[in-house]
Amino acid sequence: RRSVAATRRQQQSLSSSAAMRRGFAHSARQSLAAERNRTLKGEEVPFDGHLKTSMMFTISHKAGSLQEVLKHFWKHDINMTRLESRPNPRGRDFDFFVCVEGDSQDEHVRALLQDLEESQACQNLHLLDPQMVPWFPTRIQDLDEFAHITLDAGEDLESDHPGFNDPEYRKRRTELTRMAIEYRHGTELPWVDYTEDEVRTWGAVYSKLKPLFLKHACNEHTKLMPLLEQECGYGVDNIPQLRDISRFLKSRTGFQLRPVPGLLSARHFLYGLAFRVFFSTQYIRHHSKPLYTPEPDICHELLGHAPLFADPDFADFSQEIGLAAIGATDEQILQLARCYWFSVEFGLCKQDGERKAYGAGLLSSFGELEYSMSDEPEVRPWDPYDASQQDYPITTYQPVYYMAESFEDAKERMKDFSQSLIRPFNVRYNSFTETVEVNRHVVLEPPPSREEAKDLERAKMAKAKGE
């Protein structure tokens, strides 16, 4: 599959090379002049804190030609973020596409371009305009741009929701969703004073699931639950606070929680994982049916999801899915959402020769947890290439599950799949600055407004359902 992925990327590159060449109309000096006069309507994405310059040049098919050109980069201490070569269709020479740290007005970059233009080994030097791409978050605080843009749940309840006709419950949901909407990155996570009814509902779920964890949950989840009880206040008579859990996760794996008022689009939700952020609701299911919820609530988030974000391998695996979403097409987002569904939500793993659950949808549902351990569903080996094409129901138990050998194995397979996705650039996460960096010279389009984003996502959902 690696060879297939590589072949797809090569075909994509070759098919676009002719179109790219048609856009290279200026020499390096002419491009520099144009650069000074051009105003970009968007935000340029840095790499390792630096803006970038993109260029293309041709190197003759002679021994030592590449070395002759590269010595100029060394001479001026210029770091490359991208180096790609393609055969020139008009002969035996090669076209090189290079991105370097520093904009075209940087004195070191200007000196490099001057040397390259005068070098006999380097021909047809052109500066390339940055590529305009749809907006995506590059800093962790950019999550503020869309964390409030929900498609469902929150304070808006469906008519079949157990709390639909309960005015006090609906008032409480509105109160909790307002807290999430008003939250901004860098401020303290909101503290919720849960009511007696809410604590009793939590306690009923906690009491039902805890003995099942010992029997069916993966080893990592089983080991982490006592730590959460000790460090974060997990217990049958207490709903833990997001701020306490977030501090605990941050200290162990760098993951953190962020309150969300309802269901986000798949793209926006996965963007959070790229920054090691998990969007969590703070409201709880209706007390009349403590063992049933039609949407994710705090029982699902804190009992199913949160514990495993304290495991380094699982945290890395989850972030891998999120990073793959940066720059992905709508079809690729759908594929990644399926991978997420069959792993983080409903994943199984093999431990000590037994089937264990690590997906939060299983760990927060006593009925489906026991069902997933039976002989009734189909269980396949974890394969993101297969899972990315597998549809799933959302109102019934899953007919198909995927079982990983380990979190490390699941992560490596997910990384391999992510690298097979053809995107405009490659991505990496800088954990020190909590930023996403790309290796190409790109400029972001302005982000859509809240209403534009909601309309766009709803249109995509309707199209995916064939409406």
C-alpha positions as CSV (number, residue, x, y, z in Angstrom):
1,R,0.0,0.0,0.0
2,R,2.9,2.3,0.5
3,S,3.9,1.8,-3.1
4,V,0.3,2.5,-4.2
5,A,0.3,5.7,-2.1
6,A,3.6,6.8,-3.6
7,T,2.4,6.1,-7.1
8,R,-0.8,8.2,-6.5
9,R,1.3,11.1,-5.3
10,Q,3.7,10.9,-8.2
11,Q,0.8,10.8,-10.7
12,Q,-0.7,13.8,-9.1
13,S,2.6,15.7,-9.2
14,L,3.2,14.8,-12.9
15,S,-0.3,15.8,-14.0
16,S,0.0,19.2,-12.4
17,S,3.5,20.1,-13.5
18,A,2.5,21.4,-17.0
19,A,-0.2,23.6,-15.5
20,M,2.3,25.0,-12.9
21,R,4.9,25.8,-15.6
22,R,2.3,27.8,-17.5
23,G,2.1,30.2,-14.5
24,F,5.8,30.9,-14.4
25,A,5.9,34.0,-16.4
26,H,8.5,36.1,-14.6
27,S,12.2,35.9,-14.1
28,A,13.5,36.0,-10.6
29,R,14.2,39.8,-10.8
30,Q,10.8,40.5,-12.3
31,S,9.1,38.3,-9.6
32,L,10.9,40.2,-6.9
33,A,9.6,43.5,-8.2
34,A,6.1,42.1,-8.5
35,E,6.4,40.7,-4.9
36,R,7.0,44.2,-3.6
37,N,3.8,45.5,-5.3
38,R,1.5,42.7,-4.5
39,T,-0.9,42.6,-1.6
40,L,-2.0,39.2,-0.5
41,K,-5.6,39.0,0.7
42,G,-5.0,36.3,3.3
43,E,-2.8,35.0,6.0
44,E,0.6,33.4,5.1
45,V,1.4,30.2,7.0
46,P,4.9,30.2,8.5
47,F,7.1,27.2,9.0
48,D,9.2,27.0,12.2
49,G,8.3,30.7,12.8
50,H,9.5,31.8,9.3
51,L,7.6,33.0,6.2
52,K,8.6,31.2,3.0
53,T,9.7,31.8,-0.6
54,S,9.0,29.3,-3.3
55,M,11.0,29.0,-6.5
56,M,11.5,26.7,-9.5
57,F,14.6,26.1,-11.5
58,T,16.0,23.6,-14.0
59,I,19.2,21.6,-13.4
60,S,21.0,19.9,-16.3
61,H,21.5,16.2,-16.3
62,K,25.2,16.3,-15.5
63,A,27.3,15.0,-12.7
64,G,27.8,17.5,-9.9
65,S,25.1,20.0,-11.2
66,L,22.9,19.5,-8.1
67,Q,25.8,19.9,-5.7
68,E,26.8,23.1,-7.5
69,V,23.4,24.6,-7.0
70,L,23.0,23.4,-3.4
71,K,26.2,25.0,-2.3
72,H,24.6,28.4,-2.6
73,F,21.9,27.4,-0.1
74,W,24.7,26.4,2.3
75,K,26.6,29.5,1.6
76,H,23.7,31.8,2.7
77,D,22.6,29.5,5.5
78,I,19.1,29.0,3.9
79,N,17.0,26.2,5.2
80,M,14.7,24.3,2.8
81,T,11.2,23.2,3.9
82,R,10.5,21.4,0.6
83,L,12.6,20.0,-2.2
84,E,10.9,18.2,-5.1
85,S,12.2,17.2,-8.5
86,R,10.4,16.2,-11.6
87,P,11.8,15.2,-15.1
88,N,11.6,18.1,-17.5
89,P,9.3,16.9,-20.4
90,R,11.5,18.7,-23.0
91,G,14.7,16.8,-22.3
92,R,16.9,14.9,-19.8
93,D,17.1,17.8,-17.4
94,F,15.2,18.0,-14.1
95,D,12.9,20.8,-12.8
96,F,13.3,21.5,-9.0
97,F,10.6,23.0,-6.8
98,V,12.0,24.5,-3.6
99,C,10.5,26.3,-0.6
100,V,12.9,28.0,1.8
101,E,12.6,29.8,5.1
102,G,12.5,33.6,4.7
103,D,10.4,35.8,2.4
104,S,11.8,37.2,-0.8
105,Q,12.7,40.5,0.8
106,D,15.1,38.8,3.3
107,E,18.6,39.8,2.5
108,H,19.9,36.2,2.7
109,V,17.1,35.0,0.3
110,R,17.8,37.9,-2.1
111,A,21.6,37.0,-2.1
112,L,20.7,33.4,-2.7
113,L,18.5,34.3,-5.7
114,Q,21.2,36.5,-7.1
115,D,23.7,33.6,-6.9
116,L,21.3,31.1,-8.4
117,E,20.5,33.5,-11.3
118,E,24.2,33.8,-12.1
119,S,25.0,30.1,-11.7
120,Q,25.5,28.2,-14.9
121,A,24.2,25.0,-13.3
122,C,20.8,26.7,-12.5
123,Q,18.6,27.6,-15.4
124,N,15.1,29.2,-15.8
125,L,14.9,30.4,-12.2
126,H,11.4,31.7,-11.3
127,L,9.8,32.8,-8.1
128,L,6.4,31.2,-7.5
129,D,3.3,32.9,-6.1
130,P,2.1,31.3,-2.9
131,Q,-0.8,28.9,-3.3
132,M,-4.2,30.2,-1.9
133,V,-5.9,27.5,0.1
134,P,-9.1,27.3,2.2
135,W,-8.7,28.5,5.7
136,F,-7.6,26.1,8.5
137,P,-6.3,26.8,12.0
138,T,-2.6,27.3,12.4
139,R,-2.5,28.4,16.1
140,I,-4.3,26.7,18.9
141,Q,-6.1,30.0,19.6
142,D,-7.6,29.8,16.1
143,L,-10.0,27.1,17.4
144,D,-11.9,30.1,18.8
145,E,-13.0,30.8,15.2
146,F,-15.3,27.7,15.0
147,A,-15.7,26.1,18.4
148,H,-19.1,27.7,18.7
149,I,-20.4,26.7,15.2
150,T,-22.5,23.6,16.1
151,L,-24.7,21.6,13.7
152,D,-26.8,19.8,16.3
153,A,-27.5,19.1,20.0
154,G,-26.5,21.8,22.5
155,E,-29.6,23.7,23.6
156,D,-31.6,22.6,20.5
157,L,-33.3,19.3,21.3
158,E,-35.1,16.9,18.9
159,S,-38.7,16.2,19.7
160,D,-37.8,12.6,20.7
161,H,-35.2,13.7,23.2
162,P,-36.1,12.6,26.8
163,G,-35.7,16.2,28.0
164,F,-37.6,17.9,25.2
165,N,-40.7,18.6,27.3
166,D,-38.8,19.4,30.5
167,P,-38.5,23.3,30.7
168,E,-36.0,23.1,33.6
169,Y,-33.8,20.7,31.8
170,R,-33.9,22.8,28.6
171,K,-33.0,25.9,30.7
172,R,-30.1,24.1,32.2
173,R,-28.8,23.0,28.7
174,T,-29.0,26.6,27.6
175,E,-27.0,27.7,30.6
176,L,-24.2,25.1,30.0
177,T,-24.0,25.7,26.3
178,R,-23.7,29.5,26.9
179,M,-20.6,28.7,29.1
180,A,-19.0,26.9,26.2
181,I,-19.9,29.5,23.6
182,E,-18.3,32.3,25.8
183,Y,-15.1,30.3,26.5
184,R,-11.9,31.5,24.7
185,H,-8.5,29.8,24.6
186,G,-6.1,30.9,27.3
187,T,-8.9,31.6,29.9
188,E,-9.7,29.2,32.7
189,L,-12.1,26.4,31.8
190,P,-15.6,27.0,33.2
191,W,-16.5,25.4,36.5
192,V,-19.9,23.8,36.6
193,D,-21.9,23.4,39.8
194,Y,-23.8,20.3,38.9
195,T,-27.2,19.7,40.5
196,E,-28.2,16.8,42.6
197,D,-30.3,15.3,39.7
198,E,-27.2,15.6,37.5
199,V,-24.9,13.9,40.0
200,R,-27.4,11.1,40.5
201,T,-27.6,10.6,36.8
202,W,-23.8,10.5,36.5
203,G,-23.7,8.1,39.5
204,A,-26.1,5.6,37.8
205,V,-24.0,5.5,34.7
206,Y,-20.8,5.3,36.7
207,S,-22.0,2.4,38.8
208,K,-23.2,0.5,35.8
209,L,-20.1,0.9,33.7
210,K,-17.3,0.6,36.3
211,P,-17.5,-3.2,36.7
212,L,-17.7,-3.7,33.0
213,F,-14.5,-1.7,32.5
214,L,-12.6,-4.3,34.6
215,K,-14.0,-7.0,32.3
216,H,-14.0,-5.5,28.8
217,A,-11.9,-2.3,28.7
218,C,-8.4,-2.2,27.3
219,N,-5.5,-2.4,29.8
220,E,-4.7,1.3,29.4
221,H,-8.2,2.4,30.3
222,T,-8.3,0.1,33.3
223,K,-5.0,1.4,34.6
224,L,-5.8,5.1,34.1
225,M,-9.3,5.1,35.8
226,P,-7.9,4.8,39.4
227,L,-5.5,7.8,38.6
228,L,-8.5,9.9,37.4
229,E,-10.3,9.0,40.6
230,Q,-7.3,10.1,42.6
231,E,-6.2,13.1,40.7
232,C,-9.4,14.5,39.1
233,G,-12.3,13.6,41.4
234,Y,-13.9,10.8,39.4
235,G,-16.4,9.0,41.6
236,V,-20.0,7.7,41.8
237,D,-21.0,10.8,43.8
238,N,-19.1,13.5,41.9
239,I,-18.9,14.7,38.3
240,P,-15.3,15.8,37.7
241,Q,-14.6,19.2,36.2
242,L,-13.0,19.7,32.7
243,R,-10.4,22.0,34.1
244,D,-9.0,19.3,36.5
245,I,-9.0,16.6,33.9
246,S,-7.5,18.9,31.3
247,R,-4.6,19.8,33.7
248,F,-4.0,16.1,34.3
249,L,-4.0,15.2,30.6
250,K,-1.8,18.1,29.7
251,S,0.8,17.0,32.3
252,R,0.9,13.4,30.8
253,T,0.5,13.7,27.0
254,G,0.0,17.4,26.2
255,F,-3.7,16.8,25.4
256,Q,-6.3,19.2,26.8
257,L,-10.1,19.5,26.9
258,R,-12.1,22.4,25.6
259,P,-15.9,22.9,26.2
260,V,-18.1,22.8,23.2
261,P,-21.8,23.8,23.0
262,G,-22.9,20.9,20.8
263,L,-21.9,18.7,17.8
264,L,-19.3,20.2,15.5
265,S,-18.7,19.3,11.9
266,A,-16.3,16.4,11.3
267,R,-13.7,18.8,9.8
268,H,-13.8,21.2,12.8
269,F,-13.8,18.4,15.3
270,L,-10.7,16.8,13.7
271,Y,-9.0,20.2,13.5
272,G,-9.0,20.2,17.3
273,L,-7.3,16.8,17.5
274,A,-4.5,18.2,15.3
275,F,-3.7,20.6,18.3
276,R,-4.1,17.8,20.9
277,V,-7.4,19.4,21.9
278,F,-10.6,17.3,22.5
279,F,-13.9,19.1,22.3
280,S,-16.1,18.0,25.2
281,T,-19.7,18.8,26.1
282,Q,-20.5,19.7,29.7
283,Y,-24.2,18.9,29.8
284,I,-25.6,15.5,30.9
285,R,-28.4,13.3,29.7
286,H,-31.9,13.6,31.1
287,H,-32.4,12.1,34.5
288,S,-35.5,10.1,33.5
289,K,-33.4,7.8,31.3
290,P,-29.9,7.8,32.9
291,L,-28.7,4.8,30.8
292,Y,-29.7,6.3,27.5
293,T,-28.6,9.4,25.6
294,P,-29.3,10.3,21.9
295,E,-26.1,12.4,21.7
296,P,-22.7,12.7,23.3
297,D,-22.8,14.0,26.8
298,I,-20.4,14.4,29.7
299,C,-20.7,10.7,30.7
300,H,-19.6,9.7,27.2
301,E,-16.8,12.3,27.1
302,L,-15.3,11.7,30.5
303,L,-15.9,8.0,31.0
304,G,-15.3,7.0,27.3
305,H,-12.8,9.5,25.8
306,A,-10.9,11.3,28.5
307,P,-9.0,8.4,30.2
308,L,-7.2,7.3,27.1
309,F,-6.0,10.8,26.2
310,A,-3.6,10.2,29.1
311,D,-2.0,7.4,27.2
312,P,0.9,8.6,25.0
313,D,0.3,6.1,22.1
314,F,-3.4,6.7,22.0
315,A,-2.9,10.5,22.2
316,D,-0.4,10.3,19.2
317,F,-2.8,8.1,17.3
318,S,-5.7,10.6,17.8
319,Q,-3.6,13.5,16.8
320,E,-2.5,11.7,13.6
321,I,-6.1,11.7,12.4
322,G,-6.4,15.4,13.2
323,L,-3.3,16.4,11.4
324,A,-4.4,14.4,8.3
325,A,-7.5,16.7,8.2
326,I,-5.4,19.9,7.7
327,G,-5.7,20.7,4.0
328,A,-7.9,17.6,3.3
329,T,-10.7,17.6,0.7
330,D,-14.3,17.0,1.7
331,E,-14.1,13.4,0.5
332,Q,-10.9,12.9,2.5
333,I,-12.6,14.4,5.6
334,L,-15.3,11.8,5.2
335,Q,-12.7,9.0,5.0
336,L,-11.0,10.3,8.1
337,A,-14.3,10.6,10.0
338,R,-14.9,7.0,9.2
339,C,-11.5,6.0,10.5
340,Y,-12.2,8.0,13.7
341,W,-15.6,6.4,14.1
342,F,-14.2,2.8,13.8
343,S,-11.2,3.5,16.1
344,V,-11.6,6.4,18.7
345,E,-15.3,5.9,18.9
346,F,-15.9,2.1,18.4
347,G,-12.4,0.6,18.3
348,L,-11.4,-2.8,19.6
349,C,-7.9,-4.1,20.4
350,K,-6.3,-7.4,21.1
351,Q,-4.6,-7.8,24.5
352,D,-3.4,-11.0,26.2
353,G,-5.2,-13.0,23.5
354,E,-8.6,-11.4,24.3
355,R,-10.8,-8.8,22.7
356,K,-10.9,-5.5,24.5
357,A,-12.6,-2.2,23.9
358,Y,-10.9,1.2,23.6
359,G,-13.6,3.1,21.6
360,A,-15.5,5.7,23.7
361,G,-18.8,4.8,22.1
362,L,-18.3,1.3,23.6
363,L,-16.9,2.3,26.9
364,S,-19.8,4.7,27.6
365,S,-22.6,2.2,26.6
366,F,-23.0,-0.9,28.7
367,G,-25.3,-2.5,26.1
368,E,-23.1,-2.1,23.1
369,L,-19.9,-2.9,25.1
370,E,-21.3,-6.3,25.9
371,Y,-22.6,-6.7,22.4
372,S,-19.2,-5.9,20.9
373,M,-17.7,-8.8,22.9
374,S,-20.2,-11.3,21.5
375,D,-20.1,-13.4,18.4
376,E,-22.9,-11.4,16.7
377,P,-20.9,-8.5,15.1
378,E,-18.3,-8.9,12.4
379,V,-14.8,-8.1,13.6
380,R,-12.1,-7.1,11.1
381,P,-8.4,-6.4,11.6
382,W,-7.8,-2.6,11.9
383,D,-7.1,-1.3,8.4
384,P,-7.8,2.4,7.8
385,Y,-7.8,1.8,4.0
386,D,-10.8,-0.5,4.5
387,A,-12.4,1.5,7.4
388,S,-12.3,4.7,5.4
389,Q,-14.7,3.2,2.9
390,Q,-17.0,1.5,5.4
391,D,-20.3,3.3,6.1
392,Y,-21.9,3.0,9.6
393,P,-25.2,3.4,11.4
394,I,-25.6,6.0,14.1
395,T,-28.9,4.8,15.7
396,T,-28.1,1.1,16.2
397,Y,-25.3,-1.1,17.4
398,Q,-22.5,-1.4,14.9
399,P,-22.6,-4.5,12.6
400,V,-18.8,-4.2,12.0
401,Y,-15.9,-3.4,14.3
402,Y,-12.2,-3.1,13.7
403,M,-9.6,-4.6,16.1
404,A,-6.1,-3.3,16.3
405,E,-3.1,-5.2,17.5
406,S,-2.0,-2.3,19.7
407,F,-2.2,1.5,19.8
408,E,1.3,1.7,18.4
409,D,0.3,-0.5,15.5
410,A,-2.9,1.5,15.0
411,K,-1.0,4.7,14.9
412,E,1.5,3.4,12.3
413,R,-1.2,2.1,10.1
414,M,-3.1,5.5,10.4
415,K,0.1,7.4,9.6
416,D,0.6,5.3,6.5
417,F,-3.0,6.0,5.4
418,S,-2.6,9.7,6.1
419,Q,0.5,9.9,3.9
420,S,-1.5,8.3,1.0
421,L,-3.9,11.3,1.0
422,I,-2.9,13.8,-1.7
423,R,-2.9,17.2,-0.1
424,P,-1.4,20.6,-1.2
425,F,1.3,20.4,1.5
426,N,2.7,18.3,4.3
427,V,1.9,19.2,8.0
428,R,3.7,19.1,11.3
429,Y,2.8,20.1,14.8
430,N,5.1,22.3,16.9
431,S,4.3,21.3,20.5
432,F,6.3,24.2,21.9
433,T,4.4,27.0,20.1
434,E,1.2,24.9,19.7
435,T,1.1,25.7,16.1
436,V,0.6,23.8,12.8
437,E,3.2,24.3,10.2
438,V,3.2,23.4,6.5
439,N,6.2,22.8,4.2
440,R,4.9,24.8,1.2
441,H,4.3,28.5,0.5
442,V,0.6,28.9,1.1
443,V,-1.8,31.7,1.9
444,L,-5.0,31.1,3.7
445,E,-8.3,32.4,2.5
446,P,-10.3,34.4,5.1
447,P,-12.4,32.1,7.3
448,P,-16.1,32.0,6.6
449,S,-18.6,33.6,9.0
450,R,-20.5,31.5,11.5
451,E,-23.6,31.4,9.3
452,E,-21.6,30.7,6.2
453,A,-19.8,27.9,7.9
454,K,-23.0,26.3,9.2
455,D,-24.8,26.5,5.8
456,L,-21.7,25.0,4.1
457,E,-21.4,22.1,6.5
458,R,-25.2,21.4,6.4
459,A,-25.0,21.4,2.6
460,K,-22.1,18.9,2.8
461,M,-24.1,16.7,5.2
462,A,-27.1,16.7,2.9
463,K,-25.0,15.8,-0.1
464,A,-23.3,13.0,1.8
465,K,-26.8,11.6,2.7
466,G,-27.9,11.9,-1.0
467,E,-30.6,14.5,-0.2
